Amino acid sequence: MSERNAIPLILTAIGSVMGTVAVLGYYGYLHIAKPEDALLLADYTMLKTVPGEDYRVSLKPATQVAQCIDGVLVLFDTEQKGLTGVLVDDRKRAVRCVEQGVPSAPAQ
């Protein structure tokens, strides 16, 4: 049996992978996350409200806005347009919320 030269096969495989990654990146199917794209759960703290005890919060609002969508708490960043995310706990379970309608006027 004659031996085949493996170098063209290896170069073809490497070129195919590089070409596939380039095409996926060009059409937007490949997203490389940057550290500033993610907000860590550790950046948030829940303040437990206890009747009769005072708690203090900053008057300056956070750069994120939360909204209840389909029963899940979704965060939108007001500084980085297009940055949205679902608030999850340490086990990657979504934080649920109760959707409330617009309050109606009191009956007279």
A tleap script that builds the chain and sets N, CA, C and O, in Angstrom:
source leaprc.protein.ff14SB
mol = sequence {
  NMET SER GLU ARG ASN ALA ILE PRO LEU ILE
  LEU THR ALA ILE GLY SER VAL MET GLY THR
  VAL ALA VAL LEU GLY TYR TYR GLY TYR LEU
  HIE ILE ALA LYS PRO GLU ASP ALA LEU LEU
  LEU ALA ASP TYR THR MET LEU LYS THR VAL
  PRO GLY GLU ASP TYR ARG VAL SER LEU LYS
  PRO ALA THR GLN VAL ALA GLN CYS ILE ASP
  GLY VAL LEU VAL LEU PHE ASP THR GLU GLN
  LYS GLY LEU THR GLY VAL LEU VAL ASP ASP
  ARG LYS ARG ALA VAL ARG CYS VAL GLU GLN
  GLY VAL PRO SER ALA PRO ALA CGLN
}
set mol.1.N position { 0.825 -1.179 0.000 }
set mol.1.CA position { 0.000 0.000 0.000 }
set mol.1.C position { 0.873 1.248 0.000 }
set mol.1.O position { 1.923 1.305 0.640 }
set mol.2.N position { 0.410 2.221 -0.724 }
set mol.2.CA position { 1.149 3.479 -0.731 }
set mol.2.C position { 0.672 4.351 0.429 }
set mol.2.O position { -0.505 4.344 0.791 }
set mol.3.N position { 1.605 5.092 0.996 }
set mol.3.CA position { 1.251 5.955 2.122 }
set mol.3.C position { 0.755 7.299 1.610 }
set mol.3.O position { 1.281 7.835 0.634 }
set mol.4.N position { -0.251 7.836 2.269 }
set mol.4.CA position { -0.795 9.140 1.903 }
set mol.4.C position { -0.118 10.226 2.719 }
set mol.4.O position { 0.306 10.010 3.854 }
set mol.5.N position { -0.028 11.384 2.117 }
set mol.5.CA position { 0.508 12.534 2.810 }
set mol.5.C position { -0.623 13.163 3.636 }
set mol.5.O position { -1.628 13.588 3.065 }
set mol.6.N position { -0.480 13.229 4.963 }
set mol.6.CA position { -1.545 13.710 5.856 }
set mol.6.C position { -1.585 15.230 5.970 }
set mol.6.O position { -2.569 15.779 6.466 }
set mol.7.N position { -0.557 15.910 5.529 }
set mol.7.CA position { -0.500 17.366 5.681 }
set mol.7.C position { -1.640 18.064 4.940 }
set mol.7.O position { -2.246 18.960 5.528 }
set mol.8.N position { -1.979 17.722 3.695 }
set mol.8.CA position { -3.115 18.396 3.047 }
set mol.8.C position { -4.445 18.159 3.768 }
set mol.8.O position { -5.293 19.051 3.817 }
set mol.9.N position { -4.625 16.963 4.324 }
set mol.9.CA position { -5.859 16.689 5.069 }
set mol.9.C position { -5.950 17.542 6.342 }
set mol.9.O position { -7.016 18.067 6.664 }
set mol.10.N position { -4.850 17.676 7.049 }
set mol.10.CA position { -4.819 18.487 8.266 }
set mol.10.C position { -5.058 19.957 7.931 }
set mol.10.O position { -5.823 20.631 8.622 }
set mol.11.N position { -4.420 20.456 6.888 }
set mol.11.CA position { -4.618 21.857 6.488 }
set mol.11.C position { -6.054 22.110 6.030 }
set mol.11.O position { -6.608 23.178 6.287 }
set mol.12.N position { -6.656 21.134 5.354 }
set mol.12.CA position { -8.050 21.265 4.923 }
set mol.12.C position { -8.981 21.324 6.137 }
set mol.12.O position { -9.914 22.127 6.165 }
set mol.13.N position { -8.731 20.485 7.130 }
set mol.13.CA position { -9.558 20.485 8.346 }
set mol.13.C position { -9.427 21.813 9.093 }
set mol.13.O position { -10.431 22.374 9.532 }
set mol.14.N position { -8.215 22.315 9.241 }
set mol.14.CA position { -7.997 23.595 9.935 }
set mol.14.C position { -8.647 24.729 9.150 }
set mol.14.O position { -9.287 25.601 9.737 }
set mol.15.N position { -8.491 24.725 7.842 }
set mol.15.CA position { -9.119 25.762 7.013 }
set mol.15.C position { -10.635 25.714 7.075 }
set mol.15.O position { -11.287 26.758 7.080 }
set mol.16.N position { -11.211 24.506 7.122 }
set mol.16.CA position { -12.663 24.368 7.218 }
set mol.16.C position { -13.187 24.928 8.529 }
set mol.16.O position { -14.204 25.622 8.546 }
set mol.17.N position { -12.504 24.635 9.625 }
set mol.17.CA position { -12.921 25.159 10.929 }
set mol.17.C position { -12.809 26.681 10.955 }
set mol.17.O position { -13.721 27.362 11.423 }
set mol.18.N position { -11.708 27.212 10.460 }
set mol.18.CA position { -11.532 28.662 10.446 }
set mol.18.C position { -12.568 29.338 9.545 }
set mol.18.O position { -13.103 30.390 9.896 }
set mol.19.N position { -12.848 28.746 8.401 }
set mol.19.CA position { -13.861 29.295 7.499 }
set mol.19.C position { -15.249 29.265 8.130 }
set mol.19.O position { -16.009 30.224 7.996 }
set mol.20.N position { -15.583 28.181 8.810 }
set mol.20.CA position { -16.885 28.072 9.481 }
set mol.20.C position { -17.026 29.125 10.570 }
set mol.20.O position { -18.067 29.774 10.672 }
set mol.21.N position { -15.997 29.300 11.382 }
set mol.21.CA position { -16.036 30.309 12.445 }
set mol.21.C position { -16.168 31.708 11.842 }
set mol.21.O position { -16.910 32.538 12.366 }
set mol.22.N position { -15.458 31.975 10.751 }
set mol.22.CA position { -15.537 33.294 10.110 }
set mol.22.C position { -16.938 33.561 9.571 }
set mol.22.O position { -17.459 34.663 9.738 }
set mol.23.N position { -17.554 32.575 8.928 }
set mol.23.CA position { -18.911 32.756 8.384 }
set mol.23.C position { -19.925 32.933 9.505 }
set mol.23.O position { -20.800 33.794 9.410 }
set mol.24.N position { -19.825 32.132 10.569 }
set mol.24.CA position { -20.742 32.272 11.704 }
set mol.24.C position { -20.591 33.641 12.369 }
set mol.24.O position { -21.583 34.248 12.772 }
set mol.25.N position { -19.368 34.123 12.483 }
set mol.25.CA position { -19.139 35.449 13.054 }
set mol.25.C position { -19.684 36.557 12.169 }
set mol.25.O position { -20.242 37.535 12.665 }
set mol.26.N position { -19.524 36.408 10.863 }
set mol.26.CA position { -20.001 37.422 9.927 }
set mol.26.C position { -21.522 37.555 9.967 }
set mol.26.O position { -22.045 38.668 9.921 }
set mol.27.N position { -22.229 36.442 10.051 }
set mol.27.CA position { -23.687 36.474 10.052 }
set mol.27.C position { -24.290 36.660 11.438 }
set mol.27.O position { -25.513 36.654 11.576 }
set mol.28.N position { -23.474 36.821 12.453 }
set mol.28.CA position { -23.971 37.142 13.784 }
set mol.28.C position { -24.377 35.956 14.638 }
set mol.28.O position { -25.001 36.136 15.684 }
set mol.29.N position { -24.038 34.754 14.219 }
set mol.29.CA position { -24.378 33.579 15.012 }
set mol.29.C position { -23.336 33.283 16.086 }
set mol.29.O position { -23.556 32.430 16.946 }
set mol.30.N position { -22.232 33.965 16.043 }
set mol.30.CA position { -21.159 33.750 16.998 }
set mol.30.C position { -20.994 35.018 17.817 }
set mol.30.O position { -20.747 36.090 17.264 }
set mol.31.N position { -21.129 34.903 19.125 }
set mol.31.CA position { -20.983 36.065 19.999 }
set mol.31.C position { -19.925 35.746 21.042 }
set mol.31.O position { -20.031 34.761 21.772 }
set mol.32.N position { -18.916 36.583 21.101 }
set mol.32.CA position { -17.869 36.414 22.089 }
set mol.32.C position { -18.174 37.373 23.229 }
set mol.32.O position { -18.113 38.591 23.066 }
set mol.33.N position { -18.500 36.808 24.378 }
set mol.33.CA position { -18.903 37.613 25.535 }
set mol.33.C position { -17.700 38.334 26.123 }
set mol.33.O position { -16.602 37.785 26.215 }
set mol.34.N position { -17.936 39.570 26.514 }
set mol.34.CA position { -16.915 40.371 27.169 }
set mol.34.C position { -17.277 40.466 28.650 }
set mol.34.O position { -18.451 40.336 28.997 }
set mol.35.N position { -16.316 40.686 29.519 }
set mol.35.CA position { -16.634 40.768 30.951 }
set mol.35.C position { -17.646 41.866 31.274 }
set mol.35.O position { -18.435 41.721 32.208 }
set mol.36.N position { -17.633 42.955 30.519 }
set mol.36.CA position { -18.569 44.039 30.817 }
set mol.36.C position { -19.990 43.722 30.360 }
set mol.36.O position { -20.918 44.461 30.690 }
set mol.37.N position { -20.177 42.634 29.603 }
set mol.37.CA position { -21.508 42.232 29.167 }
set mol.37.C position { -22.289 41.514 30.265 }
set mol.37.O position { -23.507 41.375 30.150 }
set mol.38.N position { -21.638 41.064 31.304 }
set mol.38.CA position { -22.296 40.276 32.334 }
set mol.38.C position { -22.321 41.021 33.661 }
set mol.38.O position { -21.366 41.702 34.035 }
set mol.39.N position { -23.419 40.873 34.347 }
set mol.39.CA position { -23.540 41.381 35.716 }
set mol.39.C position { -23.628 40.173 36.624 }
set mol.39.O position { -24.467 39.297 36.416 }
set mol.40.N position { -22.788 40.117 37.610 }
set mol.40.CA position { -22.778 38.969 38.503 }
set mol.40.C position { -23.876 39.085 39.544 }
set mol.40.O position { -24.222 40.182 39.983 }
set mol.41.N position { -24.414 37.945 39.931 }
set mol.41.CA position { -25.427 37.924 40.973 }
set mol.41.C position { -24.864 38.471 42.270 }
set mol.41.O position { -25.605 39.030 43.078 }
set mol.42.N position { -23.564 38.321 42.481 }
set mol.42.CA position { -22.937 38.819 43.696 }
set mol.42.C position { -22.990 40.343 43.770 }
set mol.42.O position { -22.786 40.917 44.840 }
set mol.43.N position { -23.263 41.007 42.636 }
set mol.43.CA position { -23.360 42.457 42.634 }
set mol.43.C position { -24.672 42.943 43.234 }
set mol.43.O position { -24.853 44.144 43.433 }
set mol.44.N position { -25.573 42.040 43.520 }
set mol.44.CA position { -26.879 42.399 44.059 }
set mol.44.C position { -27.043 41.819 45.454 }
set mol.44.O position { -26.546 40.735 45.759 }
set mol.45.N position { -27.743 42.558 46.282 }
set mol.45.CA position { -28.015 42.122 47.639 }
set mol.45.C position { -29.486 42.341 47.924 }
set mol.45.O position { -30.041 43.385 47.581 }
set mol.46.N position { -30.114 41.375 48.541 }
set mol.46.CA position { -31.512 41.535 48.913 }
set mol.46.C position { -31.571 42.127 50.320 }
set mol.46.O position { -30.975 41.595 51.257 }
set mol.47.N position { -32.286 43.213 50.448 }
set mol.47.CA position { -32.497 43.818 51.748 }
set mol.47.C position { -33.806 43.274 52.315 }
set mol.47.O position { -34.880 43.509 51.761 }
set mol.48.N position { -33.704 42.561 53.399 }
set mol.48.CA position { -34.905 41.995 54.016 }
set mol.48.C position { -35.581 43.091 54.827 }
set mol.48.O position { -34.955 43.750 55.657 }
set mol.49.N position { -36.849 43.268 54.573 }
set mol.49.CA position { -37.590 44.295 55.311 }
set mol.49.C position { -38.262 43.651 56.515 }
set mol.49.O position { -39.020 42.689 56.386 }
set mol.50.N position { -37.970 44.197 57.677 }
set mol.50.CA position { -38.539 43.726 58.930 }
set mol.50.C position { -39.386 44.857 59.490 }
set mol.50.O position { -38.908 45.987 59.594 }
set mol.51.N position { -40.629 44.579 59.853 }
set mol.51.CA position { -41.478 45.648 60.400 }
set mol.51.C position { -40.831 46.295 61.625 }
set mol.51.O position { -40.368 45.611 62.538 }
set mol.52.N position { -40.812 47.614 61.622 }
set mol.52.CA position { -40.269 48.363 62.744 }
set mol.52.C position { -38.793 48.667 62.632 }
set mol.52.O position { -38.274 49.443 63.433 }
set mol.53.N position { -38.097 48.087 61.672 }
set mol.53.CA position { -36.674 48.360 61.500 }
set mol.53.C position { -36.457 49.225 60.265 }
set mol.53.O position { -37.108 49.048 59.235 }
set mol.54.N position { -35.527 50.166 60.396 }
set mol.54.CA position { -35.203 51.043 59.274 }
set mol.54.C position { -34.092 50.421 58.432 }
set mol.54.O position { -33.238 49.696 58.943 }
set mol.55.N position { -34.119 50.710 57.172 }
set mol.55.CA position { -33.022 50.329 56.287 }
set mol.55.C position { -32.751 51.507 55.376 }
set mol.55.O position { -33.643 52.310 55.104 }
set mol.56.N position { -31.524 51.608 54.906 }
set mol.56.CA position { -31.130 52.752 54.094 }
set mol.56.C position { -30.742 52.294 52.700 }
set mol.56.O position { -30.070 51.279 52.519 }
set mol.57.N position { -31.181 53.066 51.725 }
set mol.57.CA position { -30.781 52.839 50.343 }
set mol.57.C position { -30.327 54.166 49.756 }
set mol.57.O position { -30.700 55.233 50.243 }
set mol.58.N position { -29.531 54.092 48.723 }
set mol.58.CA position { -29.025 55.288 48.068 }
set mol.58.C position { -30.150 55.998 47.317 }
set mol.58.O position { -31.059 55.356 46.792 }
set mol.59.N position { -30.078 57.316 47.273 }
set mol.59.CA position { -31.057 58.078 46.510 }
set mol.59.C position { -30.789 57.986 45.010 }
set mol.59.O position { -31.692 58.178 44.195 }
set mol.60.N position { -29.543 57.691 44.657 }
set mol.60.CA position { -29.192 57.551 43.246 }
set mol.60.C position { -29.662 56.179 42.758 }
set mol.60.O position { -29.298 55.164 43.352 }
set mol.61.N position { -30.458 56.127 41.694 }
set mol.61.CA position { -30.963 54.833 41.229 }
set mol.61.C position { -29.873 54.020 40.529 }
set mol.61.O position { -28.881 54.570 40.050 }
set mol.62.N position { -30.073 52.712 40.477 }
set mol.62.CA position { -29.156 51.813 39.776 }
set mol.62.C position { -29.298 52.019 38.269 }
set mol.62.O position { -30.276 52.598 37.795 }
set mol.63.N position { -28.313 51.540 37.539 }
set mol.63.CA position { -28.362 51.678 36.069 }
set mol.63.C position { -29.210 50.596 35.424 }
set mol.63.O position { -29.391 50.595 34.206 }
set mol.64.N position { -29.730 49.675 36.223 }
set mol.64.CA position { -30.580 48.622 35.688 }
set mol.64.C position { -32.039 48.890 36.057 }
set mol.64.O position { -32.343 49.450 37.110 }
set mol.65.N position { -32.924 48.473 35.162 }
set mol.65.CA position { -34.364 48.581 35.387 }
set mol.65.C position { -34.929 47.175 35.261 }
set mol.65.O position { -34.600 46.456 34.317 }
set mol.66.N position { -35.778 46.776 36.207 }
set mol.66.CA position { -36.356 45.436 36.181 }
set mol.66.C position { -37.789 45.494 35.677 }
set mol.66.O position { -38.521 46.453 35.920 }
set mol.67.N position { -38.166 44.438 34.968 }
set mol.67.CA position { -39.530 44.336 34.467 }
set mol.67.C position { -39.945 42.873 34.538 }
set mol.67.O position { -39.139 41.973 34.303 }
set mol.68.N position { -41.208 42.650 34.864 }
set mol.68.CA position { -41.737 41.296 34.942 }
set mol.68.C position { -42.265 40.900 33.561 }
set mol.68.O position { -43.236 41.478 33.073 }
set mol.69.N position { -41.621 39.914 32.938 }
set mol.69.CA position { -42.030 39.443 31.621 }
set mol.69.C position { -42.280 37.947 31.715 }
set mol.69.O position { -41.372 37.178 32.031 }
set mol.70.N position { -43.502 37.541 31.444 }
set mol.70.CA position { -43.898 36.128 31.507 }
set mol.70.C position { -43.549 35.489 32.843 }
set mol.70.O position { -43.162 34.322 32.893 }
set mol.71.N position { -43.684 36.248 33.927 }
set mol.71.CA position { -43.443 35.706 35.257 }
set mol.71.C position { -41.994 35.603 35.654 }
set mol.71.O position { -41.688 35.007 36.686 }
set mol.72.N position { -41.071 36.173 34.861 }
set mol.72.CA position { -39.641 36.136 35.157 }
set mol.72.C position { -39.131 37.561 35.254 }
set mol.72.O position { -39.517 38.416 34.456 }
set mol.73.N position { -38.263 37.825 36.229 }
set mol.73.CA position { -37.711 39.165 36.419 }
set mol.73.C position { -36.567 39.395 35.439 }
set mol.73.O position { -35.534 38.729 35.507 }
set mol.74.N position { -36.763 40.345 34.525 }
set mol.74.CA position { -35.774 40.640 33.490 }
set mol.74.C position { -35.168 42.010 33.794 }
set mol.74.O position { -35.887 42.967 34.080 }
set mol.75.N position { -33.836 42.090 33.727 }
set mol.75.CA position { -33.126 43.343 33.968 }
set mol.75.C position { -32.695 43.955 32.644 }
set mol.75.O position { -32.190 43.263 31.760 }
set mol.76.N position { -32.900 45.257 32.522 }
set mol.76.CA position { -32.454 46.013 31.353 }
set mol.76.C position { -31.440 47.038 31.833 }
set mol.76.O position { -31.685 47.731 32.821 }
set mol.77.N position { -30.314 47.146 31.157 }
set mol.77.CA position { -29.295 48.130 31.515 }
set mol.77.C position { -29.566 49.414 30.758 }
set mol.77.O position { -29.755 49.390 29.542 }
set mol.78.N position { -29.587 50.535 31.462 }
set mol.78.CA position { -29.889 51.817 30.829 }
set mol.78.C position { -28.648 52.476 30.239 }
set mol.78.O position { -28.769 53.385 29.418 }
set mol.79.N position { -27.459 52.035 30.641 }
set mol.79.CA position { -26.228 52.632 30.104 }
set mol.79.C position { -25.744 51.905 28.849 }
set mol.79.O position { -25.295 52.540 27.895 }
set mol.80.N position { -25.834 50.587 28.852 }
set mol.80.CA position { -25.390 49.791 27.702 }
set mol.80.C position { -26.630 49.287 26.975 }
set mol.80.O position { -27.236 48.296 27.380 }
set mol.81.N position { -26.993 49.959 25.923 }
set mol.81.CA position { -28.198 49.601 25.179 }
set mol.81.C position { -28.090 48.177 24.644 }
set mol.81.O position { -27.037 47.767 24.155 }
set mol.82.N position { -29.161 47.443 24.738 }
set mol.82.CA position { -29.186 46.079 24.244 }
set mol.82.C position { -28.746 45.045 25.256 }
set mol.82.O position { -28.855 43.847 24.998 }
set mol.83.N position { -28.243 45.487 26.419 }
set mol.83.CA position { -27.814 44.535 27.435 }
set mol.83.C position { -29.003 44.212 28.327 }
set mol.83.O position { -29.453 45.052 29.105 }
set mol.84.N position { -29.499 43.009 28.210 }
set mol.84.CA position { -30.603 42.547 29.050 }
set mol.84.C position { -30.223 41.209 29.630 }
set mol.84.O position { -29.331 40.529 29.122 }
set mol.85.N position { -30.895 40.836 30.686 }
set mol.85.CA position { -30.619 39.542 31.290 }
set mol.85.C position { -31.707 39.153 32.261 }
set mol.85.O position { -32.506 39.982 32.695 }
set mol.86.N position { -31.725 37.889 32.591 }
set mol.86.CA position { -32.676 37.348 33.540 }
set mol.86.C position { -31.962 37.214 34.874 }
set mol.86.O position { -30.839 36.713 34.933 }
set mol.87.N position { -32.604 37.658 35.942 }
set mol.87.CA position { -32.021 37.551 37.278 }
set mol.87.C position { -32.177 36.110 37.751 }
set mol.87.O position { -33.287 35.578 37.792 }
set mol.88.N position { -31.048 35.479 38.109 }
set mol.88.CA position { -31.054 34.082 38.545 }
set mol.88.C position { -30.372 33.965 39.904 }
set mol.88.O position { -29.634 34.857 40.324 }
set mol.89.N position { -30.633 32.845 40.584 }
set mol.89.CA position { -29.955 32.603 41.852 }
set mol.89.C position { -28.664 31.833 41.605 }
set mol.89.O position { -28.244 31.678 40.458 }
set mol.90.N position { -28.028 31.348 42.678 }
set mol.90.CA position { -26.734 30.677 42.528 }
set mol.90.C position { -26.827 29.339 41.808 }
set mol.90.O position { -25.802 28.794 41.398 }
set mol.91.N position { -28.033 28.798 41.645 }
set mol.91.CA position { -28.220 27.539 40.923 }
set mol.91.C position { -28.796 27.774 39.525 }
set mol.91.O position { -29.316 26.848 38.903 }
set mol.92.N position { -28.704 28.993 39.041 }
set mol.92.CA position { -29.178 29.395 37.707 }
set mol.92.C position { -30.686 29.234 37.536 }
set mol.92.O position { -31.166 29.005 36.426 }
set mol.93.N position { -31.444 29.355 38.652 }
set mol.93.CA position { -32.901 29.318 38.584 }
set mol.93.C position { -33.395 30.754 38.474 }
set mol.93.O position { -32.948 31.632 39.213 }
set mol.94.N position { -34.308 30.983 37.559 }
set mol.94.CA position { -34.809 32.342 37.329 }
set mol.94.C position { -35.616 32.831 38.525 }
set mol.94.O position { -36.385 32.077 39.121 }
set mol.95.N position { -35.430 34.104 38.866 }
set mol.95.CA position { -36.209 34.726 39.932 }
set mol.95.C position { -37.578 35.051 39.357 }
set mol.95.O position { -37.687 35.767 38.361 }
set mol.96.N position { -38.606 34.531 39.976 }
set mol.96.CA position { -39.981 34.721 39.496 }
set mol.96.C position { -40.560 36.012 40.047 }
set mol.96.O position { -40.106 36.530 41.067 }
set mol.97.N position { -41.561 36.518 39.360 }
set mol.97.CA position { -42.254 37.715 39.813 }
set mol.97.C position { -43.734 37.578 39.486 }
set mol.97.O position { -44.128 36.763 38.651 }
set mol.98.N position { -44.544 38.385 40.154 }
set mol.98.CA position { -45.981 38.370 39.938 }
set mol.98.C position { -46.326 39.592 39.116 }
set mol.98.O position { -46.079 40.725 39.529 }
set mol.99.N position { -46.900 39.354 37.948 }
set mol.99.CA position { -47.288 40.479 37.102 }
set mol.99.C position { -48.522 41.148 37.693 }
set mol.99.O position { -49.506 40.492 38.034 }
set mol.100.N position { -48.443 42.451 37.805 }
set mol.100.CA position { -49.558 43.214 38.325 }
set mol.100.C position { -50.012 44.174 37.266 }
set mol.100.O position { -49.205 44.784 36.566 }
set mol.101.N position { -51.310 44.303 37.156 }
set mol.101.CA position { -51.863 45.231 36.202 }
set mol.101.C position { -51.787 46.659 36.719 }
set mol.101.O position { -51.350 46.901 37.844 }
set mol.102.N position { -52.206 47.583 35.904 }
set mol.102.CA position { -52.227 48.983 36.291 }
set mol.102.C position { -53.307 49.157 37.360 }
set mol.102.O position { -54.435 48.704 37.163 }
set mol.103.N position { -52.990 49.798 38.479 }
set mol.103.CA position { -54.015 49.985 39.526 }
set mol.103.C position { -55.200 50.781 38.987 }
set mol.103.O position { -55.040 51.775 38.279 }
set mol.104.N position { -56.366 50.321 39.336 }
set mol.104.CA position { -57.558 51.020 38.881 }
set mol.104.C position { -57.930 52.111 39.879 }
set mol.104.O position { -57.511 52.094 41.037 }
set mol.105.N position { -58.726 53.057 39.399 }
set mol.105.CA position { -59.177 54.158 40.244 }
set mol.105.C position { -60.138 53.610 41.293 }
set mol.105.O position { -60.905 52.692 41.001 }
set mol.106.N position { -60.111 54.156 42.511 }
set mol.106.CA position { -61.012 53.663 43.551 }
set mol.106.C position { -62.485 53.931 43.170 }
set mol.106.O position { -62.822 54.959 42.582 }
set mol.107.N position { -63.325 52.983 43.524 }
set mol.107.CA position { -64.760 53.117 43.234 }
set mol.107.C position { -65.375 54.166 44.154 }
set mol.107.O position { -65.017 54.269 45.327 }
set mol.108.N position { -66.302 54.938 43.606 }
set mol.108.CA position { -66.932 55.990 44.420 }
set mol.108.C position { -68.315 55.609 44.795 }
set mol.108.O position { -69.001 56.369 45.479 }
savepdb mol mol.pdb
quit
